[in-house]
Amino acid sequence: MRVCKKCEKNLTADEVGLNLKLIDRSGTEFLCIDCLAAYLKLPRDDLIAMADRFRKTGCVLFPKKPSSL
Ligand SMILES: [Zn+2]
């Protein structure tokens, strides 16, 4: 299980996907949605919407089944 490098919260597949999509495709360190929102200075809801949008476009980084963000 991957954890946030800042707060050590367990990460969902969507959170890992957002890190790869928005920060570094080959990244090995990941942030949870809250730390990611702070880092990118974006509202958390925008990131969740983004994950949903990527999922709808069939991006392999985002599993079909919605996770509990
Ligand atoms: Zn975090």
N, CA, C, O and the ligand as a Tripos MOL2 file, in Angstrom:
@<TRIPOS>MOLECULE
protein
  277   275    70     0     0
PROTEIN
NO_CHARGES

@<TRIPOS>ATOM
      1 N           0.8420   -1.2050    0.0000 N.3       1 MET1
      2 CA          0.0000    0.0000    0.0000 C.3       1 MET1
      3 C           0.8750    1.2530    0.0000 C.2       1 MET1
      4 O           1.7870    1.3920    0.8150 O.2       1 MET1
      5 N           0.5790    2.1570   -0.9280 N.am      2 ARG2
      6 CA          1.3340    3.4010   -0.9640 C.3       2 ARG2
      7 C           0.7640    4.3950    0.0400 C.2       2 ARG2
      8 O          -0.4360    4.4090    0.3130 O.2       2 ARG2
      9 N           1.6410    5.2170    0.5770 N.am      3 VAL3
     10 CA          1.1930    6.2160    1.5430 C.3       3 VAL3
     11 C           1.6660    7.5980    1.1170 C.2       3 VAL3
     12 O           2.6440    7.7380    0.3820 O.2       3 VAL3
     13 N           0.9540    8.6170    1.5920 N.am      4 CYS4
     14 CA          1.3130   10.0080    1.3180 C.3       4 CYS4
     15 C           2.6880   10.3040    1.9100 C.2       4 CYS4
     16 O           2.9620    9.9460    3.0550 O.2       4 CYS4
     17 N           3.5600   10.9630    1.1250 N.am      5 LYS5
     18 CA          4.9050   11.2280    1.6390 C.3       5 LYS5
     19 C           4.9110   12.3170    2.7040 C.2       5 LYS5
     20 O           5.8850   12.4620    3.4430 O.2       5 LYS5
     21 N           3.8250   13.0820    2.7840 N.am      6 LYS6
     22 CA          3.7460   14.1480    3.7800 C.3       6 LYS6
     23 C           3.0900   13.6930    5.0770 C.2       6 LYS6
     24 O           3.6600   13.8310    6.1590 O.2       6 LYS6
     25 N           1.8640   13.1400    4.9490 N.am      7 CYS7
     26 CA          1.1050   12.8320    6.1660 C.3       7 CYS7
     27 C           0.9610   11.3290    6.4010 C.2       7 CYS7
     28 O           0.3780   10.9150    7.4030 O.2       7 CYS7
     29 N           1.4890   10.5070    5.4860 N.am      8 GLU8
     30 CA          1.5150    9.0510    5.6400 C.3       8 GLU8
     31 C           0.1420    8.3870    5.6670 C.2       8 GLU8
     32 O          -0.0160    7.2670    6.1510 O.2       8 GLU8
     33 N          -0.8480    9.1080    5.1350 N.am      9 LYS9
     34 CA         -2.1810    8.5170    4.9620 C.3       9 LYS9
     35 C          -2.1110    7.4780    3.8440 C.2       9 LYS9
     36 O          -1.3780    7.6570    2.8710 O.2       9 LYS9
     37 N          -2.8760    6.3930    3.9830 N.am     10 ASN10
     38 CA         -2.9590    5.4160    2.9030 C.3      10 ASN10
     39 C          -3.6000    6.0480    1.6710 C.2      10 ASN10
     40 O          -4.5500    6.8230    1.7830 O.2      10 ASN10
     41 N          -3.0740    5.7110    0.5030 N.am     11 LEU11
     42 CA         -3.5550    6.3330   -0.7270 C.3      11 LEU11
     43 C          -4.5030    5.4220   -1.4900 C.2      11 LEU11
     44 O          -4.3320    4.2030   -1.5230 O.2      11 LEU11
     45 N          -5.5090    6.0430   -2.1040 N.am     12 THR12
     46 CA         -6.3930    5.3010   -3.0030 C.3      12 THR12
     47 C          -5.7470    5.2640   -4.3880 C.2      12 THR12
     48 O          -4.8040    6.0030   -4.6710 O.2      12 THR12
     49 N          -6.2690    4.3960   -5.2330 N.am     13 ALA13
     50 CA         -5.7670    4.3060   -6.6050 C.3      13 ALA13
     51 C          -5.9350    5.6350   -7.3350 C.2      13 ALA13
     52 O          -5.0790    6.0190   -8.1320 O.2      13 ALA13
     53 N          -7.0280    6.3330   -7.0670 N.am     14 ASP14
     54 CA         -7.2630    7.6330   -7.7020 C.3      14 ASP14
     55 C          -6.1980    8.6560   -7.2910 C.2      14 ASP14
     56 O          -5.7370    9.4460   -8.1140 O.2      14 ASP14
     57 N          -5.8220    8.6320   -6.0370 N.am     15 GLU15
     58 CA         -4.8120    9.5800   -5.5600 C.3      15 GLU15
     59 C          -3.4720    9.3010   -6.2320 C.2      15 GLU15
     60 O          -2.7810   10.2240   -6.6640 O.2      15 GLU15
     61 N          -3.1150    8.0380   -6.3140 N.am     16 VAL16
     62 CA         -1.8730    7.6700   -6.9900 C.3      16 VAL16
     63 C          -1.9410    8.1020   -8.4600 C.2      16 VAL16
     64 O          -0.9750    8.6310   -9.0090 O.2      16 VAL16
     65 N          -3.1040    7.8660   -9.0880 N.am     17 GLY17
     66 CA         -3.2960    8.2530  -10.4830 C.3      17 GLY17
     67 C          -3.1350    9.7440  -10.6960 C.2      17 GLY17
     68 O          -2.5160   10.1690  -11.6710 O.2      17 GLY17
     69 N          -3.6830   10.5390   -9.7980 N.am     18 LEU18
     70 CA         -3.5710   11.9950   -9.9230 C.3      18 LEU18
     71 C          -2.1260   12.4510   -9.8040 C.2      18 LEU18
     72 O          -1.6890   13.3450  -10.5290 O.2      18 LEU18
     73 N          -1.3880   11.8390   -8.8920 N.am     19 ASN19
     74 CA          0.0340   12.1690   -8.7480 C.3      19 ASN19
     75 C           0.7770   11.9020  -10.0520 C.2      19 ASN19
     76 O           1.5710   12.7230  -10.5100 O.2      19 ASN19
     77 N           0.5050   10.7400  -10.6400 N.am     20 LEU20
     78 CA          1.1990   10.3660  -11.8720 C.3      20 LEU20
     79 C           0.7950   11.2860  -13.0160 C.2      20 LEU20
     80 O           1.6250   11.6580  -13.8460 O.2      20 LEU20
     81 N          -0.4690   11.6470  -13.0560 N.am     21 LYS21
     82 CA         -0.9960   12.4790  -14.1300 C.3      21 LYS21
     83 C          -0.5330   13.9310  -13.9970 C.2      21 LYS21
     84 O          -0.1120   14.5420  -14.9790 O.2      21 LYS21
     85 N          -0.6100   14.4780  -12.7910 N.am     22 LEU22
     86 CA         -0.4370   15.9150  -12.5960 C.3      22 LEU22
     87 C           0.9800   16.3040  -12.1970 C.2      22 LEU22
     88 O           1.4000   17.4360  -12.4400 O.2      22 LEU22
     89 N           1.7170   15.3910  -11.5930 N.am     23 ILE23
     90 CA          3.0450   15.7700  -11.1080 C.3      23 ILE23
     91 C           4.1390   15.0830  -11.9050 C.2      23 ILE23
     92 O           4.9260   15.7400  -12.5860 O.2      23 ILE23
     93 N           4.1880   13.7760  -11.8210 N.am     24 ASP24
     94 CA          5.3000   13.0800  -12.4590 C.3      24 ASP24
     95 C           4.8760   11.6840  -12.8530 C.2      24 ASP24
     96 O           4.5770   10.8500  -11.9980 O.2      24 ASP24
     97 N           4.8500   11.4320  -14.1370 N.am     25 ARG25
     98 CA          4.3760   10.1530  -14.6490 C.3      25 ARG25
     99 C           5.2170    8.9870  -14.1300 C.2      25 ARG25
    100 O           4.7220    7.8670  -14.0000 O.2      25 ARG25
    101 N           6.4780    9.2530  -13.8370 N.am     26 SER26
    102 CA          7.3300    8.1740  -13.3530 C.3      26 SER26
    103 C           7.6390    8.3410  -11.8680 C.2      26 SER26
    104 O           8.6410    7.8340  -11.3640 O.2      26 SER26
    105 N           6.7500    9.0670  -11.1760 N.am     27 GLY27
    106 CA          6.9930    9.3700   -9.7710 C.3      27 GLY27
    107 C           6.9700    8.1410   -8.8900 C.2      27 GLY27
    108 O           6.2630    7.1720   -9.1690 O.2      27 GLY27
    109 N           7.7430    8.1880   -7.8310 N.am     28 THR28
    110 CA          7.7470    7.0890   -6.8720 C.3      28 THR28
    111 C           7.2830    7.5740   -5.4980 C.2      28 THR28
    112 O           7.1000    6.7760   -4.5780 O.2      28 THR28
    113 N           7.0960    8.8860   -5.3690 N.am     29 GLU29
    114 CA          6.5770    9.4360   -4.1210 C.3      29 GLU29
    115 C           5.2340   10.0840   -4.4280 C.2      29 GLU29
    116 O           5.0640   10.7220   -5.4670 O.2      29 GLU29
    117 N           4.2930    9.9160   -3.5260 N.am     30 PHE30
    118 CA          2.9330   10.3470   -3.8070 C.3      30 PHE30
    119 C           2.3550   11.1570   -2.6560 C.2      30 PHE30
    120 O           2.7430   11.0040   -1.4980 O.2      30 PHE30
    121 N           1.4070   12.0310   -3.0200 N.am     31 LEU31
    122 CA          0.6920   12.8160   -2.0160 C.3      31 LEU31
    123 C          -0.7720   12.3910   -1.9850 C.2      31 LEU31
    124 O          -1.3350   12.0080   -3.0100 O.2      31 LEU31
    125 N          -1.3900   12.4620   -0.7920 N.am     32 CYS32
    126 CA         -2.8170   12.1930   -0.6960 C.3      32 CYS32
    127 C          -3.5750   13.3730   -1.2980 C.2      32 CYS32
    128 O          -2.9760   14.3990   -1.6190 O.2      32 CYS32
    129 N          -4.8670   13.2320   -1.4490 N.am     33 ILE33
    130 CA         -5.6380   14.2670   -2.1400 C.3      33 ILE33
    131 C          -5.5540   15.6210   -1.4240 C.2      33 ILE33
    132 O          -5.5400   16.6650   -2.0760 O.2      33 ILE33
    133 N          -5.5000   15.6080   -0.1170 N.am     34 ASP34
    134 CA         -5.4400   16.8660    0.6220 C.3      34 ASP34
    135 C          -4.0880   17.5560    0.4680 C.2      34 ASP34
    136 O          -4.0230   18.7680    0.2610 O.2      34 ASP34
    137 N          -3.0150   16.7840    0.5700 N.am     35 CYS35
    138 CA         -1.6820   17.3490    0.4090 C.3      35 CYS35
    139 C          -1.4600   17.7630   -1.0490 C.2      35 CYS35
    140 O          -0.7940   18.7610   -1.3270 O.2      35 CYS35
    141 N          -2.0230   16.9910   -1.9650 N.am     36 LEU36
    142 CA         -1.9260   17.3070   -3.3820 C.3      36 LEU36
    143 C          -2.6330   18.6290   -3.6870 C.2      36 LEU36
    144 O          -2.1120   19.4620   -4.4280 O.2      36 LEU36
    145 N          -3.8200   18.8130   -3.1130 N.am     37 ALA37
    146 CA         -4.5850   20.0450   -3.3010 C.3      37 ALA37
    147 C          -3.7860   21.2450   -2.7890 C.2      37 ALA37
    148 O          -3.7450   22.2910   -3.4370 O.2      37 ALA37
    149 N          -3.1570   21.0900   -1.6360 N.am     38 ALA38
    150 CA         -2.3560   22.1680   -1.0630 C.3      38 ALA38
    151 C          -1.1390   22.4500   -1.9410 C.2      38 ALA38
    152 O          -0.7880   23.6060   -2.1760 O.2      38 ALA38
    153 N          -0.5020   21.3850   -2.4220 N.am     39 TYR39
    154 CA          0.6940   21.5020   -3.2500 C.3      39 TYR39
    155 C           0.3850   22.2000   -4.5610 C.2      39 TYR39
    156 O           1.1510   23.0530   -5.0080 O.2      39 TYR39
    157 N          -0.7330   21.8420   -5.1810 N.am     40 LEU40
    158 CA         -1.1020   22.4030   -6.4850 C.3      40 LEU40
    159 C          -1.9290   23.6800   -6.3640 C.2      40 LEU40
    160 O          -2.2330   24.3330   -7.3630 O.2      40 LEU40
    161 N          -2.2890   24.0300   -5.1200 N.am     41 LYS41
    162 CA         -3.1460   25.1790   -4.8600 C.3      41 LYS41
    163 C          -4.4540   25.0890   -5.6420 C.2      41 LYS41
    164 O          -4.9120   26.0610   -6.2430 O.2      41 LYS41
    165 N          -5.0320   23.9070   -5.6150 N.am     42 LEU42
    166 CA         -6.3160   23.6580   -6.2670 C.3      42 LEU42
    167 C          -7.2890   23.1370   -5.2240 C.2      42 LEU42
    168 O          -6.8870   22.4760   -4.2660 O.2      42 LEU42
    169 N          -8.5870   23.4370   -5.4140 N.am     43 PRO43
    170 CA         -9.5600   22.8580   -4.4790 C.3      43 PRO43
    171 C          -9.5830   21.3460   -4.6050 C.2      43 PRO43
    172 O          -9.4580   20.8000   -5.7010 O.2      43 PRO43
    173 N          -9.7450   20.6750   -3.4720 N.am     44 ARG44
    174 CA         -9.8280   19.2220   -3.4210 C.3      44 ARG44
    175 C         -10.9000   18.7010   -4.3890 C.2      44 ARG44
    176 O         -10.7050   17.6920   -5.0670 O.2      44 ARG44
    177 N         -12.0420   19.4160   -4.4390 N.am     45 ASP45
    178 CA        -13.1450   18.9960   -5.3120 C.3      45 ASP45
    179 C         -12.7350   18.9940   -6.7800 C.2      45 ASP45
    180 O         -13.1900   18.1530   -7.5560 O.2      45 ASP45
    181 N         -11.8750   19.9370   -7.1590 N.am     46 ASP46
    182 CA        -11.3970   19.9820   -8.5460 C.3      46 ASP46
    183 C         -10.5920   18.7300   -8.8740 C.2      46 ASP46
    184 O         -10.6900   18.1890   -9.9760 O.2      46 ASP46
    185 N          -9.7980   18.2770   -7.9120 N.am     47 LEU47
    186 CA         -8.9770   17.0820   -8.1320 C.3      47 LEU47
    187 C          -9.8560   15.8420   -8.2540 C.2      47 LEU47
    188 O          -9.5970   14.9650   -9.0780 O.2      47 LEU47
    189 N         -10.8850   15.7770   -7.4330 N.am     48 ILE48
    190 CA        -11.8130   14.6430   -7.5130 C.3      48 ILE48
    191 C         -12.5210   14.6590   -8.8630 C.2      48 ILE48
    192 O         -12.6840   13.6150   -9.4930 O.2      48 ILE48
    193 N         -12.9430   15.8480   -9.3090 N.am     49 ALA49
    194 CA        -13.6000   15.9780  -10.6100 C.3      49 ALA49
    195 C         -12.6490   15.5630  -11.7230 C.2      49 ALA49
    196 O         -13.0540   14.9210  -12.6920 O.2      49 ALA49
    197 N         -11.3840   15.9350  -11.5740 N.am     50 MET50
    198 CA        -10.3670   15.5700  -12.5710 C.3      50 MET50
    199 C         -10.2010   14.0560  -12.6650 C.2      50 MET50
    200 O         -10.1300   13.4890  -13.7550 O.2      50 MET50
    201 N         -10.1430   13.4180  -11.5080 N.am     51 ALA51
    202 CA        -10.0010   11.9550  -11.4860 C.3      51 ALA51
    203 C         -11.1900   11.3130  -12.1940 C.2      51 ALA51
    204 O         -11.0270   10.3550  -12.9500 O.2      51 ALA51
    205 N         -12.3870   11.8450  -11.9450 N.am     52 ASP52
    206 CA        -13.5870   11.3120  -12.5990 C.3      52 ASP52
    207 C         -13.5150   11.5080  -14.1060 C.2      52 ASP52
    208 O         -13.9100   10.6390  -14.8830 O.2      52 ASP52
    209 N         -12.9990   12.6800  -14.5050 N.am     53 ARG53
    210 CA        -12.9070   12.9820  -15.9350 C.3      53 ARG53
    211 C         -11.9060   12.0320  -16.6050 C.2      53 ARG53
    212 O         -12.1710   11.5030  -17.6840 O.2      53 ARG53
    213 N         -10.7690   11.8250  -15.9630 N.am     54 PHE54
    214 CA         -9.7740   10.9020  -16.5190 C.3      54 PHE54
    215 C         -10.3570    9.5000  -16.6220 C.2      54 PHE54
    216 O         -10.1270    8.7870  -17.5980 O.2      54 PHE54
    217 N         -11.1070    9.1210  -15.6090 N.am     55 ARG55
    218 CA        -11.7120    7.7950  -15.6020 C.3      55 ARG55
    219 C         -12.6650    7.6540  -16.7920 C.2      55 ARG55
    220 O         -12.6670    6.6320  -17.4790 O.2      55 ARG55
    221 N         -13.4740    8.6920  -17.0250 N.am     56 LYS56
    222 CA        -14.4450    8.6360  -18.1220 C.3      56 LYS56
    223 C         -13.7650    8.5580  -19.4810 C.2      56 LYS56
    224 O         -14.3180    7.9940  -20.4250 O.2      56 LYS56
    225 N         -12.5680    9.1220  -19.5800 N.am     57 THR57
    226 CA        -11.8610    9.0440  -20.8580 C.3      57 THR57
    227 C         -11.1200    7.7140  -20.9870 C.2      57 THR57
    228 O         -10.4340    7.4710  -21.9810 O.2      57 THR57
    229 N         -11.2620    6.8600  -19.9830 N.am     58 GLY58
    230 CA        -10.6810    5.5300  -20.0610 C.3      58 GLY58
    231 C          -9.2120    5.4610  -19.6890 C.2      58 GLY58
    232 O          -8.5250    4.5020  -20.0410 O.2      58 GLY58
    233 N          -8.7170    6.4820  -18.9720 N.am     59 CYS59
    234 CA         -7.3200    6.4720  -18.5560 C.3      59 CYS59
    235 C          -7.0250    5.2610  -17.6610 C.2      59 CYS59
    236 O          -7.7340    5.0070  -16.6870 O.2      59 CYS59
    237 N          -5.9800    4.5300  -18.0060 N.am     60 VAL60
    238 CA         -5.6630    3.2940  -17.2820 C.3      60 VAL60
    239 C          -5.2260    3.5410  -15.8310 C.2      60 VAL60
    240 O          -5.2370    2.6260  -15.0080 O.2      60 VAL60
    241 N          -4.8460    4.7780  -15.5330 N.am     61 LEU61
    242 CA         -4.3810    5.0780  -14.1750 C.3      61 LEU61
    243 C          -5.5410    5.1500  -13.1840 C.2      61 LEU61
    244 O          -5.3380    5.1210  -11.9710 O.2      61 LEU61
    245 N          -6.7620    5.2450  -13.7220 N.am     62 PHE62
    246 CA         -7.9180    5.3980  -12.8500 C.3      62 PHE62
    247 C          -8.8640    4.2140  -13.0000 C.2      62 PHE62
    248 O          -9.4920    4.0510  -14.0450 O.2      62 PHE62
    249 N          -8.9680    3.4000  -11.9770 N.am     63 PRO63
    250 CA         -9.8200    2.2110  -12.0430 C.3      63 PRO63
    251 C         -11.2660    2.5980  -12.3030 C.2      63 PRO63
    252 O         -11.7310    3.6610  -11.8910 O.2      63 PRO63
    253 N         -11.9550    1.7190  -12.9860 N.am     64 LYS64
    254 CA        -13.3530    1.9700  -13.3520 C.3      64 LYS64
    255 C         -14.2380    2.2550  -12.1420 C.2      64 LYS64
    256 O         -15.0350    3.1930  -12.1380 O.2      64 LYS64
    257 N         -14.0790    1.4290  -11.1280 N.am     65 LYS65
    258 CA        -14.9290    1.5560   -9.9690 C.3      65 LYS65
    259 C         -14.5370    2.7910   -9.1500 C.2      65 LYS65
    260 O         -13.3670    2.9340   -8.7920 O.2      65 LYS65
    261 N         -15.4810    3.6810   -8.8460 N.am     66 PRO66
    262 CA        -15.1360    4.8750   -8.0640 C.3      66 PRO66
    263 C         -14.6080    4.5040   -6.6940 C.2      66 PRO66
    264 O         -15.1640    3.6330   -6.0250 O.2      66 PRO66
    265 N         -13.5480    5.1530   -6.2770 N.am     67 SER67
    266 CA        -13.0250    4.8810   -4.9490 C.3      67 SER67
    267 C         -13.6410    5.8780   -3.9650 C.2      67 SER67
    268 O         -14.3220    6.8180   -4.3740 O.2      67 SER67
    269 N         -13.4070    5.6760   -2.7050 N.am     68 SER68
    270 CA        -14.0470    6.4990   -1.6970 C.3      68 SER68
    271 C         -13.1980    7.6970   -1.3170 C.2      68 SER68
    272 O         -12.6610    7.7560   -0.2110 O.2      68 SER68
    273 N         -13.0760    8.6330   -2.2090 N.am     69 LEU69
    274 CA        -12.3310    9.8540   -1.9110 C.3      69 LEU69
    275 C         -13.2120   10.7970   -1.1110 C.2      69 LEU69
    276 O         -12.7780   11.8920   -0.7520 O.2      69 LEU69
    277 ZN         -1.0990   13.7550    2.7790 Zn       70 ZN70
@<TRIPOS>BOND
     1     1     2 1
     2     2     3 1
     3     3     4 2
     4     3     5 am
     5     5     6 1
     6     6     7 1
     7     7     8 2
     8     7     9 am
     9     9    10 1
    10    10    11 1
    11    11    12 2
    12    11    13 am
    13    13    14 1
    14    14    15 1
    15    15    16 2
    16    15    17 am
    17    17    18 1
    18    18    19 1
    19    19    20 2
    20    19    21 am
    21    21    22 1
    22    22    23 1
    23    23    24 2
    24    23    25 am
    25    25    26 1
    26    26    27 1
    27    27    28 2
    28    27    29 am
    29    29    30 1
    30    30    31 1
    31    31    32 2
    32    31    33 am
    33    33    34 1
    34    34    35 1
    35    35    36 2
    36    35    37 am
    37    37    38 1
    38    38    39 1
    39    39    40 2
    40    39    41 am
    41    41    42 1
    42    42    43 1
    43    43    44 2
    44    43    45 am
    45    45    46 1
    46    46    47 1
    47    47    48 2
    48    47    49 am
    49    49    50 1
    50    50    51 1
    51    51    52 2
    52    51    53 am
    53    53    54 1
    54    54    55 1
    55    55    56 2
    56    55    57 am
    57    57    58 1
    58    58    59 1
    59    59    60 2
    60    59    61 am
    61    61    62 1
    62    62    63 1
    63    63    64 2
    64    63    65 am
    65    65    66 1
    66    66    67 1
    67    67    68 2
    68    67    69 am
    69    69    70 1
    70    70    71 1
    71    71    72 2
    72    71    73 am
    73    73    74 1
    74    74    75 1
    75    75    76 2
    76    75    77 am
    77    77    78 1
    78    78    79 1
    79    79    80 2
    80    79    81 am
    81    81    82 1
    82    82    83 1
    83    83    84 2
    84    83    85 am
    85    85    86 1
    86    86    87 1
    87    87    88 2
    88    87    89 am
    89    89    90 1
    90    90    91 1
    91    91    92 2
    92    91    93 am
    93    93    94 1
    94    94    95 1
    95    95    96 2
    96    95    97 am
    97    97    98 1
    98    98    99 1
    99    99   100 2
   100    99   101 am
   101   101   102 1
   102   102   103 1
   103   103   104 2
   104   103   105 am
   105   105   106 1
   106   106   107 1
   107   107   108 2
   108   107   109 am
   109   109   110 1
   110   110   111 1
   111   111   112 2
   112   111   113 am
   113   113   114 1
   114   114   115 1
   115   115   116 2
   116   115   117 am
   117   117   118 1
   118   118   119 1
   119   119   120 2
   120   119   121 am
   121   121   122 1
   122   122   123 1
   123   123   124 2
   124   123   125 am
   125   125   126 1
   126   126   127 1
   127   127   128 2
   128   127   129 am
   129   129   130 1
   130   130   131 1
   131   131   132 2
   132   131   133 am
   133   133   134 1
   134   134   135 1
   135   135   136 2
   136   135   137 am
   137   137   138 1
   138   138   139 1
   139   139   140 2
   140   139   141 am
   141   141   142 1
   142   142   143 1
   143   143   144 2
   144   143   145 am
   145   145   146 1
   146   146   147 1
   147   147   148 2
   148   147   149 am
   149   149   150 1
   150   150   151 1
   151   151   152 2
   152   151   153 am
   153   153   154 1
   154   154   155 1
   155   155   156 2
   156   155   157 am
   157   157   158 1
   158   158   159 1
   159   159   160 2
   160   159   161 am
   161   161   162 1
   162   162   163 1
   163   163   164 2
   164   163   165 am
   165   165   166 1
   166   166   167 1
   167   167   168 2
   168   167   169 am
   169   169   170 1
   170   170   171 1
   171   171   172 2
   172   171   173 am
   173   173   174 1
   174   174   175 1
   175   175   176 2
   176   175   177 am
   177   177   178 1
   178   178   179 1
   179   179   180 2
   180   179   181 am
   181   181   182 1
   182   182   183 1
   183   183   184 2
   184   183   185 am
   185   185   186 1
   186   186   187 1
   187   187   188 2
   188   187   189 am
   189   189   190 1
   190   190   191 1
   191   191   192 2
   192   191   193 am
   193   193   194 1
   194   194   195 1
   195   195   196 2
   196   195   197 am
   197   197   198 1
   198   198   199 1
   199   199   200 2
   200   199   201 am
   201   201   202 1
   202   202   203 1
   203   203   204 2
   204   203   205 am
   205   205   206 1
   206   206   207 1
   207   207   208 2
   208   207   209 am
   209   209   210 1
   210   210   211 1
   211   211   212 2
   212   211   213 am
   213   213   214 1
   214   214   215 1
   215   215   216 2
   216   215   217 am
   217   217   218 1
   218   218   219 1
   219   219   220 2
   220   219   221 am
   221   221   222 1
   222   222   223 1
   223   223   224 2
   224   223   225 am
   225   225   226 1
   226   226   227 1
   227   227   228 2
   228   227   229 am
   229   229   230 1
   230   230   231 1
   231   231   232 2
   232   231   233 am
   233   233   234 1
   234   234   235 1
   235   235   236 2
   236   235   237 am
   237   237   238 1
   238   238   239 1
   239   239   240 2
   240   239   241 am
   241   241   242 1
   242   242   243 1
   243   243   244 2
   244   243   245 am
   245   245   246 1
   246   246   247 1
   247   247   248 2
   248   247   249 am
   249   249   250 1
   250   250   251 1
   251   251   252 2
   252   251   253 am
   253   253   254 1
   254   254   255 1
   255   255   256 2
   256   255   257 am
   257   257   258 1
   258   258   259 1
   259   259   260 2
   260   259   261 am
   261   261   262 1
   262   262   263 1
   263   263   264 2
   264   263   265 am
   265   265   266 1
   266   266   267 1
   267   267   268 2
   268   267   269 am
   269   269   270 1
   270   270   271 1
   271   271   272 2
   272   271   273 am
   273   273   274 1
   274   274   275 1
   275   275   276 2
@<TRIPOS>SUBSTRUCTURE
     1 MET1         2 RESIDUE 1 A MET
     2 ARG2         6 RESIDUE 1 A ARG
     3 VAL3        10 RESIDUE 1 A VAL
     4 CYS4        14 RESIDUE 1 A CYS
     5 LYS5        18 RESIDUE 1 A LYS
     6 LYS6        22 RESIDUE 1 A LYS
     7 CYS7        26 RESIDUE 1 A CYS
     8 GLU8        30 RESIDUE 1 A GLU
     9 LYS9        34 RESIDUE 1 A LYS
    10 ASN10       38 RESIDUE 1 A ASN
    11 LEU11       42 RESIDUE 1 A LEU
    12 THR12       46 RESIDUE 1 A THR
    13 ALA13       50 RESIDUE 1 A ALA
    14 ASP14       54 RESIDUE 1 A ASP
    15 GLU15       58 RESIDUE 1 A GLU
    16 VAL16       62 RESIDUE 1 A VAL
    17 GLY17       66 RESIDUE 1 A GLY
    18 LEU18       70 RESIDUE 1 A LEU
    19 ASN19       74 RESIDUE 1 A ASN
    20 LEU20       78 RESIDUE 1 A LEU
    21 LYS21       82 RESIDUE 1 A LYS
    22 LEU22       86 RESIDUE 1 A LEU
    23 ILE23       90 RESIDUE 1 A ILE
    24 ASP24       94 RESIDUE 1 A ASP
    25 ARG25       98 RESIDUE 1 A ARG
    26 SER26      102 RESIDUE 1 A SER
    27 GLY27      106 RESIDUE 1 A GLY
    28 THR28      110 RESIDUE 1 A THR
    29 GLU29      114 RESIDUE 1 A GLU
    30 PHE30      118 RESIDUE 1 A PHE
    31 LEU31      122 RESIDUE 1 A LEU
    32 CYS32      126 RESIDUE 1 A CYS
    33 ILE33      130 RESIDUE 1 A ILE
    34 ASP34      134 RESIDUE 1 A ASP
    35 CYS35      138 RESIDUE 1 A CYS
    36 LEU36      142 RESIDUE 1 A LEU
    37 ALA37      146 RESIDUE 1 A ALA
    38 ALA38      150 RESIDUE 1 A ALA
    39 TYR39      154 RESIDUE 1 A TYR
    40 LEU40      158 RESIDUE 1 A LEU
    41 LYS41      162 RESIDUE 1 A LYS
    42 LEU42      166 RESIDUE 1 A LEU
    43 PRO43      170 RESIDUE 1 A PRO
    44 ARG44      174 RESIDUE 1 A ARG
    45 ASP45      178 RESIDUE 1 A ASP
    46 ASP46      182 RESIDUE 1 A ASP
    47 LEU47      186 RESIDUE 1 A LEU
    48 ILE48      190 RESIDUE 1 A ILE
    49 ALA49      194 RESIDUE 1 A ALA
    50 MET50      198 RESIDUE 1 A MET
    51 ALA51      202 RESIDUE 1 A ALA
    52 ASP52      206 RESIDUE 1 A ASP
    53 ARG53      210 RESIDUE 1 A ARG
    54 PHE54      214 RESIDUE 1 A PHE
    55 ARG55      218 RESIDUE 1 A ARG
    56 LYS56      222 RESIDUE 1 A LYS
    57 THR57      226 RESIDUE 1 A THR
    58 GLY58      230 RESIDUE 1 A GLY
    59 CYS59      234 RESIDUE 1 A CYS
    60 VAL60      238 RESIDUE 1 A VAL
    61 LEU61      242 RESIDUE 1 A LEU
    62 PHE62      246 RESIDUE 1 A PHE
    63 PRO63      250 RESIDUE 1 A PRO
    64 LYS64      254 RESIDUE 1 A LYS
    65 LYS65      258 RESIDUE 1 A LYS
    66 PRO66      262 RESIDUE 1 A PRO
    67 SER67      266 RESIDUE 1 A SER
    68 SER68      270 RESIDUE 1 A SER
    69 LEU69      274 RESIDUE 1 A LEU
    70 ZN70       277 GROUP 0 **** ****
